[in-house]
Amino acid sequence: MSTETPAFVRRTDLDALRAGAMLLGIVLHASLSFFPSFWIVTDCRQETGFGIVFSAIHGFRMPLFFVMSGFFSAMLLHRRGWKSLLKQRFHRVFLPLLLGMVTIVPLTVGISALAMSSATPKSGGTLPTKDASGIWGAARAGDLGDIERHLSNGTSVDAVDPALGGTPLMWAAVKGQTEAIELLIRKGADVNALTQDGGTALHAAAFLGHEDAVDVLVKNGAKVNARNNRGNTPLDVAILDEGTTRYFASLLQLELDEEGLGHRKAAIAQSLRQHGATIGLKSSLADTLMQMPLFHHLWFLWFLWWLVVGYAMLSAFGPRLSSIRLPDWVFLSPARYLWLIPLTMIPQWYMGNFGTTPIIGPDTSTGLLPIPHVFAFYAIFFGFGVIYFGYNDQSDRLGKRWWLELTIGLIIILPLMLALTQGWKGPAGYELPPFALRIIVVVLQATYPWFITFGLIGLLRQVCSFESSTLQYLSDSAYWLYLAHLPLIIAAQYIVRDLPYPAIVKFLLIVVVVTAFLLWTYQVMVRYRWLGRFLNGPRTRPNKTIN
């Protein structure tokens, strides 16, 4: 078994794939305003198809990027050594992160604040049309007669909204409809019914500052120390400051009466304390450092820096590790799934708050201290890329069955994940218990990014395994486009938000205009200037031939 360092052969296909993973960030973030999601801007035209697009991309994009990053980090280390690897990544990853923290991140925050300042609906107008029907719409509107009609027609008083979740009592609490709350409780509503995140109606009313609703709920037996899945009690959400409340209300697309909000929430907090309410789980310093939204979309640079540092240290202090090589069939044949999927399932199990938040794809960690399970998840993909370089896979054994892996991933695994995360419990008559469903979802979520990653590696090997000035240009510009795109995307979403055009038209307009603008700025402001050298190293202008 050979342990020699592989000869360096430029993988133009992987260059293109790495650039594509970066550029997909534009498509991903542009889609967020066009379907119900926790996003800054909510477009007036909502289409569920964009949620599918988002899930399909989010499920594999960053894992793929870390595989590519691990591969090229190994390439640099084998060519120049661990010291050069650290030096190069310090200049190309860590320093751009610092620059972005004082330029791109403040710009993103400022534009987001502007967008959110008028994004909070005043009459629930951003909710989907279908959401206005049923007993839940009546509860939101405080229509007592309509609530009575639905109950008399056989609707359960604790029926869960099939569109957005939550019982009628929960929605009445969200809107502060005190009389509706009293009616529903008289009709037998469970005052402590839980939402998917473990919250109660009291959590909702306390968070949004509905003082009278809080009083009614407490008087009727609402648990003042009920904890949601994050360990927060109603008092925890009541003492959130106005800015934080406004921010999360906007993301959740909830109506918020901002007049006197601080005073109302202070009164709610005092009342809850008088009824014995306490603070939930106290955040440790580590929790605070993990949860603070510090890096925004630049978090991947922070993760990448520490993964590179860890890899360089292992190479420096454990040189024998680089000579360890598994048999080719363990790594390059389909047998790799037998150990990759179980290994990926370990951090995947913790994603989405242990599955209570139904989302396809990994969690995001934007704090100073990486969330352990998120960091471990990406470390697996980075590590695979590192090891893959050592196999010098010139015959493309890894992506040999690319068409099959892409077909299974997109046609079978993705639809199953979408169905299961939206509440499907299996075929009629064969509904699975919650634990079995959880296992299946984790297996699918751990499988999907590997299938798509290997499938795309094989596909790009077929179509991009040649030198191309266009591919090289896109590869060079992708870093700039990814770093700078988010504030422009949010601004564009805000501008077109209320335009009466189809969602697909506005989406394509955002993607095309933002991409074109960024390519133009790259050409005239970045490529051959100090910023281009800062990001990508020096680039030589092509000589103009004079006839």
N, C-alpha and C positions, 0 to 999 in steps of 0.2 A: 504493500500500500504506500503510494507516494505521499510525501509530506512537503514537497518542494513548493515554493511560492509560485503561483501561476504567473505566466507571462502576461504583461499588460496588453489587453486588447480593448480598444474603446468601444463601449456598448452604446451606440447612438440610439438604439431602441429604448434603453433604460433612461437615457437623457430625456428623450421625448416623453416617456411615461412619468418621470419626476415632474417635468414641466406641466404635463396635463393634470396631474394631481393638484398642483398649485392653482392652475387656471380654473379648475372646477369650483374653486372657492367663490368665484364670481357668480357662477350659475347657482350654487347652493344658497348664498346669501340673498341673491336677487329673488329667489322663489319664496322666501320666508314671509313676505308681506301679503301673499296671495292665498294663503290658507290659514285657518285658525291655529295660531302657535304663540309661544311666548316671545314675541318679537316687538321691536320698537315701533314699527309702522304697520298699521292694518289697512290694507287697500279696500276700497268700497266694493270691489269685485273679487269675490272669493271663489276658488275652484279647488275641490278636493284633490284633483290630479296633481297639483303642485306639491301637496303633501307626500304623494307617492314618489315624485321626482326627488324631493328632499331626502326621504328615507333611503331611496336607492343609492344616492350619492354619499350621504352621511355614513351609511353602513360600512363603506370600504375606503373612502378617500384618504383619511389620515392614516389608517393602518398601512395602506399602500405607500403613502409618502414616507413613512418611517422605515419600511422595507428598503425603499430606494436610498434613503439617507444612510442606513446601515451599510448597504452595498458600497456606496461611494466613499464612506468613511474608511471602510476596510481597504478599498483601493488606494486611498491616499496614504494610509498607514504602511501598507506593504511597499509602496513606492518610495516613501520618504522617511518613515519612522514615526513613532508616537509623538515626539516633540514637534515635528512639522505639522502633524495632524492637529495638535492643540493650538499651535500658532495660527494655522489657516482658519480653523473654526472660530477662534477668538476674533479674528478680523472679519470673517464673513457671517458669523452668527451672533456672537455676543455683543460686539460693538453696534451692529445694525439694530439689535434689540434695544440697547440703551438710547440710540438716536430715535427710534420709533416711540419710546416711552415719553419723550419730551416733544414730539411732533405729531405723529399719527394718532396716538392714543388720546391726547387732549383734543385734537380735532374731531375724532370720533365721538368723544363724550359731549363736546359742544353741540355738534350736529344732532346727536341723539336727544339731547335736552331740548333743543328747538323743536324737533319732530314730536317729542312726547308732550310738549307744552300744549299742543292742540290735538293730541291724539286720543285723549280720554273721552269716550263717548258721553254725551250729556243725556241721552235717552235710550241707551242700550242699542244704538243704531248699528254698531259693528257686529252684532251677533248675527249668525246665519238666519235667513228667513224662516227655515224650518224650526228654529229654536223658539219662535213666537207662538207655536201651537201647543195644545195640550194643557194639562193642569199646571205644568211648570211655567208656561208663559202667563197663565192666569195668576200664579203666585207672584211672579215678578211684577206684574202690573197691579197687584193688590185688588184684583177683581173678585170680590167675595162671591158674587152670584155665579160667576163662571167656575170658581173652585167648587161650589156646591153642586153645580150641574155635573161636573166631571166625576165627583165622588158618588153622586146618585146613579150615574151610568156604570158604576162598577170599577172605576179607577182606584187603585190602592192609594191610600193617603201617604204611603212611604215609597211609592213607585219612583224608580230612578230614571232621570231624563236620559233617553237613549242617544241623544245627540251630544250632550255636554256633560252628562253625569250629574249627580246631586238630586236629592229629594225635593218636593215642593217646599218643605220647610226651609231647606238650605237656600233655595232661590229667593224665598220671601225675606230671609235674613240678609242675603246679599244686597237686596234692594231696600232694606229697612222698612218693609211693609208690616208695621206692627199689628194692624187688625187682621191681616192674613195669617200672621204667625199665631195669633190667639185662636183664630178659627181652626187652623190645622191642628193645633194642640188639643182643642176641644174634640176634634174628630178622631183623636187617637194617634197623631203623628209622634214618632219617636224623636224626642227632643235632643237625643244624643246620637242620632244616626251619623255614620261616618262616610266621608267621601273617600276617593281612591288614595288620597294622600293622608288619610287618617284624621282629617279635620272635622269639626262639627259646625253646626249653625252658629254657635257662640263664637268660635274662632272667626268666622266670616264677619259677623256683626261687629265684633271688637276691632278687627283689622280695619274695616271701612268706616268706623266711627259712628255707627248707628246706636246712639245712646239709649233711646227708648226700646229698641229691639233687644239690646243686651239686658235691660231691666226685666222685660217680659220673659225672656228665655231663662234667666237665673231664677226668677220667681216660680217658674214651672219645672224646675228640677234639672236644668242644664248643669253639667259637671264643670265647675270653674277651674278644675285642674286637669281636665282631659288633655292628653298629649297627642299631637299628630305624629306622623312617621318620622319627623325630624326631631321629636322631643319637645316641641314648642307648645306651651299652654296658651289659653286666650290672653293671659296677662302679657306674655311675650310679644304677641302681635299688637296688643293695645299700646305698648310703650314704644313701638317703632316711630321714629320721627316722621314729620310730614313728607320730607323729600323721599325717603325710602318707601313710604306708603304710596306716594304718587307714582313712583317708578314701577313697583310691582303691580299696582292697579292697572297701569297702562299696559304692561306686558300681558296681564290676564284679561285685558279688554273689559274691565269692570267699571261701571259708572261710579264716580267719586265726587261727592259734594265737598269741595275744597274750602268753602267758606266756614271759618271757625273750626276746621278739622282738628288742629292741635289742641284747642280747648276741650272739644268733645272727647277726644281720645284720652286726654288727661283725666277727665271726669270718669270715663269708663274704667281706666286703670285704678282710680281711687275706689270706685264702687266694687270692682272685683276683689281688691285687697280686703275690703271690709267684709266680703263674703268668704274670705279664707283663701283666695287665689295666691299662688306663688309662682315664681319664675321656674321654668322648666330646666332642662339640662343646661348648666352653665358652660359656656364655651371656654375651652382652654385656649392658651396662646396658640397652640398648634392648630386648633379648629379655626381660629380667627385668621391665621396666616393662610390656611387653605381656602377659606371662603371669600376673602376679599377679592373683588373684581379688579385686579391690578393690570394684567397684561392684555386683557381683551383677546382679539384674534391673534395676537402675537405670542400667545402662550406656547405655540409649537416651537418657537425659537428657544424658549427657556427650557423646555423638555429636551430638545435636541442638544443643547449645550451640555446639560448634565449627563445625558447618555454618552456623548462623545468623551466627556471627562472620565466617566466610569470605564469606557472601553479603553481609553489610552492608559489608564492606571493598571487595568488588568494586563495589558500588553507589556507595560514597563516592568511590573513586579511579578508577572507570571508568564515569562516568555515561552514556557513549555505549552501553555494553553493553545498558542497559535499552531502547534504541531499536531494537536488532537483533531482527528478527522473520522467522522462516522462513515461507514460504507455508503457508497453512492445510492444504493437502493433505499436506504433509510431516509435519505434526504430528498432525492430527486424523483423517486417513483411515487405513485399514489399512497404507498405505505406511510408517507409523511403525515397523512391525515390522522393516523392512529395515535400519534403523540401530539401533533399540533393542536387538534381540536380539544382534547381533554386539558391540555396545558392552558389554552386560551379561556376555557370555561371557568377557571379559577377566578381571575379578576372580573370576568363577565358576570359572574354570579352577583357581584356587588353593584353592578350598573343599575341606573334608574332607581336608586334607593331600594335595592333588593327586589326590583321588579314592580314596585308599587307605582312607579311613574312609567306609563307605557310609551316608550320611545325606542325606535330602531337605531342602533349605533351606539358608540361609546359615550360616556359622560365627558364633559369638558371641565378642565381644571385651570382656572385663570389666576389663582392666587400665588403668592410668593413661595409657599410651600406646596409642592405638587400633592394632590390627593393620592394616597398610596396605591389604591387599586387601579386608578387611571394610569399612573406612571408605570406600574407593572404590566399593564395591558400593552402599552406602546413599547415597552422594553422588549417584550417577546417578539414583536414585529421587527424592531431595530436589530435585535440579536439574530433573527433569521437572515436579514439582509447581510449582516457581517459574515455569517457562516457561508451563505450562498456564494459570496465572492470567491471563497477558497476552492470551490468546485470547478471553476473555469468552465462553465456550462456552455461551451461553444455549439453543441448540438441541440441546445434548447430542450433538454429532457424535462425541465421543470414545467414549461408551458406547452408540452407536446399535445395535450388534449384540451387546448384552450377553448375550442368551440363547445365541447361538452361541459366544461366547468362554467363558462358564461351562461350557457343555456340552463343548466341546473340552478345556478345562483339567481338568475333574473326571472326565470319562468316558474320555478318551483319554490325555492327557499324564500325569496322576497315576498311573494303573495301569501305564503303561509305565515311569515312573521307579521305582515300587515294584519291579517285576519285575527291572529292570536292576540296581538297587542291591542286590538280594538274590541276584544271581548268574546270572540268565537271560542267555544269550548269543545269543538269537535262535531262530527256528524250527528244529526238528530237521532236520539236513542242511544248514542255512544259517547255521551259527554264525559270528559275526563275530569278527575279531581284536581283541585288547585295545584297540589305539589307536582303531579305528573305534567300538567300544563307548563309549570315553571321550568321543569327540567327540559322539556321540548323547546321552549323559547330560548333558553340559554344555549342549548346545543345548536340551534339554528343561527343564533346571533354570533356564536363563536365560529361557525362554519362559513357563513356568508362572506366575510372579508377575505378569507383565504381563497375561496373559489374565485372570487372576482379578481383578486390580485394575481393569482397564477394564470387565470384566463387572459387578463390584459397583458401580462408579460409575454405570453405566447402570441397573442394577436399583434402586439407592437413589433415583436421579432419578425413577423411575416411582412409587415408593411413599412417599417421604419429602420431596417437594418442596413442603412446606407448613409453616406455623408450627404448632407443637404444644408445649404446656407439658410434656407427658410426654417428648417427644424432647429438649427443652431441659434438663429435669431430669436425664435419663440422660446427656446430653452433659456437663453440669456435674459430675455425680458420678463419671463414668468415670475422671477423673484420680486422684481419691482411691482408688477401687477398685483401680486398677492399682498405685499406689504401695504400698498396704498389704496386698495380698492374699496375697503369697507366704508369709510366716511362718504365716498362718492356714491356708493350703492344706497346708503341710507338717505342721502340728500335726494337722489333720483326717485326713490320710492316715495318720499315725502312730497315731491313736486307732482307726481302723477297720481297720487293716492285717490283724489276725488274726481279724476277725469272719467267721463262716461264711456270709456272704450273697453273692449273685451280684455280680460286679464292676460291672455296670451300675447296680445299686441303690446300691452304695457310692459310685460315681462321681457319680451324680445327687445323692445326699445331700450330698456334699462341695460340689458346685457351688452347690446351692440354699442350704444353711445358710451357707456363707461369703459368698455374694452378699447374702443377706438381712441378715446381721449387718453387713456393710460399708455397705449402704444405710441401715440404722438408725443406725449411727455417723455417717454423713455427715449425716443429717437433724438429729440431736440434738447432735452434737459439732463439726461441721465447717461446714455450709453458711452459717449466718449468724454465725459466730464468726470469731475472728482467723485460724484455720487456713484457713477457706474463703476469706477475703479474700486470704490469703497465696498460695493455690493458683490461684484463679480470678478474683480481683478482687472488689470489693464486690457483694453481692447484696441486693436490697431485699425485705424481707418483704411478702407480699401483705396488703393491708388487709382486715380482717374486716368484712363488712357486717352491721350490726345492724338487724334488722327491727323 
